[in-house]
Amino acid sequence: MIRKLIVIVILIVFLVAAGAFAVSAVSPVLPGSSLFGVQSALEQLAAKRGKPEQVLSNQLGLVETRTTQLQLLRGTMTETGAIEALGKAVDRASLAYAQLETQSMSDYKDAFLTSMTRARATLRRNGVTLAERWLYEKLSRLSALFKDGIPTSDAIKALIALPPQEVTPTASQNPTTEPVGYQHASFDLSGGHANLTCENCHGKDNQTLTPGCATCHADRRPAEDHFSTECERCHTPAGWSQAAFDHASVPNLVCADCHADRAPEGHYPLACQTCHTPGSWAGAKFNHAAELAVNCQGCHASTAPANHWALQCSTCHIAGDQWSQVSFNHSAVDASNCASCHSSAAPTSHYAGQCSACHNPAGWNQVSFNHAAAGATDCVGCHAGNAPSNHYDMQCSTCHNTSGWLPADFKHEFNINHNGANGVCSTCHPAGPPETDCRACHDSKEGGEDDDD
């Protein structure tokens, strides 16, 4: 009875744990709910599993979740709870980023700043609560830490450790012509724009500007072959280097218009998207079916090693897989003359006929000699060395069959008890080899009586 209770308890614990991790994965409970604290604790249990890079990815995922939840809860009674939850998610993701090695910090910089920028975009600089105003300020300072490259872990930790505080506007942050918390209608003063004065953009005469990056940054555009559309298609206020082009936003885009000079010598001449994705040049995979690529050697002739089979690659290799995954289709190419390819594979003193008389395309070790197909009637021609000493020296087939040496069955032409031999071979065959001439034993003058008794 006790054993059953233990099993039931273990099963209940397992089901509760599985359900809890499932809940933490989808985050169905919103901030402000009585169950949100439990869900948040389970999320952290799941998020902290794995290597530092995985932990950061998990925490950034929670920042994205909290950002979306704040957008949903704007104007509701639980808005404040959503802001506090976002603040905690930002702190945890920032500390996870600070735990990375220098190279990993560089690798994950763009993903980190993109997530932080999106979080700040949901906040208001002049929010009603101190928590919102401070979180906005903290995210602005966090972005500024990256202005001169990757910040130190200590710098990030020191910023996160600061308690919430009111920010006293300075002349550089909010000049007298800009009310505290003023929001531009054209774009938000965040990222690289956060610490600008009015004069930086509008001049001393407070001139009206046409909204758009090029109004101020036309001189930052590199060479003439730079993409000619709006800066914000690729860049964000966080910095010029954090560029991410949305290819889908530009209709009828032709890769070669921008990337023709990126192809190495002898590169495939058709559209980039046949192999590459907008995310990265690396990880290319050619879609043979989409391009109707049936002439393998048109591209891969130089890939074959010396003395390689000269016909189409697809006879052995599969498009899209590695070269090492090989399966030769003998029937597809009517490969009936085995020795033309495999003559060097035979060991010394091997049967000189076609490989297919014994082997099949599945492998050399699966051997079964087809005597009939090979027209093999002279057994001794191959098996003379298999006979033991003093063995009957005529054809093997007199006693044996092609299924195996055993069992053997010698077929006499007449009764082996002939003339009282009683099965003793030497009675009739004293010299060894059998004689079939009766006169070797019987005088021709003897009667023709049948004495097989």
VENNORUR-V781516 format. One line per field, one symbol per residue. psi: psi as a letter, one per 30 degrees, with the letter a starting at -180 (. if undefined). burial: # if it has 24 or more other ideal C-beta (glycine too) atoms within 12 Angstrom, else .. A space follows every 50 residues. Layout:
psi = ???
burial = ???
This chain:
psi = eeeeeeeeeeeeeeeeeeeeeeefefifklkflffeeeeeeeeeeefgka leeeeeeeeeeeeeeeeeeeeegkglfgeeeeeeeeeeeeeeeeeeeffl leeeeeegeeeeeeeeeeeefflkehleleeeeeeeeeeeeeeffgegak lleeeeeeeefklkkkkjklefeilffjlkgkkkfelkilbffegklefe eflfghlkkkkkefefgeffkalfgkkgakeffellfflefikjkjeffj lhkjefefgeffklkglkfakefeellfelelhkjkjeeeghjfieffeg effklkglkfakeffelkkfllffjkjkjeefghifieffegeffklkgl kfakeffellfflefikjkjeeefhjfieffegeffklkglkgakefeel lffleklkjkjlflkfgkhgfhgjefefiffdkkkgjffffkkffllgkj hg.
burial = ...................#...#..#.####...#..##.###.##... .#..################..#.....###################### ...##..##################.#...################...# #...##..##......#.....##...#........##########.#.. #...........#.............#...##.######..#..#.#... ....#............#...#####.........#.#.......#..#. ........#..###.##.#........#.........#..#......... #..######.........#.#....#..#..#.........#...#...# ...........................#.....#................ ...
